[in-house]
Amino acid sequence: MVDEVLVRASETLVAWMEHRYKGWEGAKQFGQTPERLQRMYQEFCWTPEQIETELGKYFKTFENGYSQMLVKREIEVWTLCPHHLLPCCFWVTIGYVPDQRVLGLSKLSRIAEVMAKRPIMQEAYSDELADALMDNLRPKGVAVYVVGTHGCMTSRGVKQHSKVITSTIRGCFETEPETRAEFMAICRS
């Protein structure tokens, strides 16, 4: 179902482009652009209810007895910058130390992706992902390390392809320097 506000917004943006490039041969390419924009924003911008429902599917744990650090590296997720609505790519590394219960490894990728299904700053994403994992897995600790490239920095403004790094630690990653150091070594290797 397409949101009527999104329909009007996409049609307005394309009408502006058509007016701006009136008479240019390339303007013919705008024909299906409103529908493409609508599909793109529906893919990038889920409702809070959609996010909550989808996350509920992925936090199913099982007893395993494993008590060492588990790390899933370089999960690629896409989101939008909330300031410019331009794409951002995050490479997310998640580590956690289970407390008797583990999560299927594929679920970490799905959770990381679902948490990015709204315009969000990288700093907030890192914190919210770590908090969701702590609240739902109840592990001894969680660490999230995110390397991001931001369309608002690469395609406009400063036009730099530098990477932004954020990290968030909870539980034993916060209280045990050796656990934090092990995780950070894995992230940087």
C-alpha positions, -999 to +999 in steps of 0.1 A: +000+000+000+014+034-010+011+063+014-008+092-002+017+117+013+045+098-003+027+097-037+022+135-036+058+142-024+073+121-052+051+136-078+059+171-066+097+164-067+095+150-103+072+179-114+099+202-101+126+183-121+105+183-152+100+221-149+137+227-142+148+206-172+119+215-196+130+211-232+160+188-223+158+154-240+169+136-208+138+148-190+119+120-207+136+096-183+115+110-154+084+090-166+084+063-140+104+082-114+075+089-090+068+051-086+105+043-083+109+069-055+079+055-037+093+020-038+127+032-027+113+051+003+090+023+013+121+000+013+143+024+033+116+038+056+096+012+075+071+022+102+080+016+138+053-011+138+069-029+108+103-027+125+090-041+158+071-069+141+101-079+120+125-078+149+102-101+169+108-128+143+146-127+148+152-127+185+144-163+190+173-179+211+182-214+220+202-229+249+237-238+239+259-235+269+285-215+248+300-188+270+327-172+248+325-142+225+305-146+193+313-121+165+297-115+132+317-091+110+310-066+083+273-070+079+264-045+051+233-024+057+218+006+040+199+035+056+192+071+049+208+102+065+180+119+084+194+153+075+196+150+037+177+117+030+207+104+011+219+068+013+244+057+039+262+023+039+272+008+072+294-022+077+284-035+111+303-059+134+284-073+163+299-092+192+282-106+222+290-129+251+260-152+256+246-161+290+235-197+282+214-187+252+225-179+217+210-164+186+213-180+151+241-162+134+220-153+104+197-135+127+224-109+136+225-098+100+187-096+098+185-076+131+212-052+119+194-046+086+160-041+102+173-016+127+185+005+097+150+006+081+145+043+089+165+075+085+190+073+114+223+088+124+251+064+127+257+072+163+220+065+172+220+033+151+250+019+170+235+027+204+200+014+194+213-018+179+234-025+210+204-018+233+181-040+213+205-068+215+211-064+253+173-061+260+163-091+238+192-115+242+201-107+278+238-116+272+267-109+295+277-081+271+273-067+236+296-046+214+287-030+181+313-015+157+300+004+127+320+018+097+299+041+076+301+060+044+275+088+040+260+100+008+257+134+023+295+136+027+305+118-005+281+133-031+277+169-018+292+193+007+327+182+017+328+154-010+351+131+010+350+094+008+363+091+044+347+066+067+330+073+100+335+048+128+312+044+159+313+018+186+290+010+214+297-013+243+275-027+269+279-052+298+312-071+301+326-053+271+324-021+293+336-037+325+363-060+312+391-043+293+404-076+279+370-085+264+368-050+248+404-053+235+397-087+220+366-074+202+384-043+189+413-065+177+388-086+158+371-055+143+404-041+131+419-074+117 
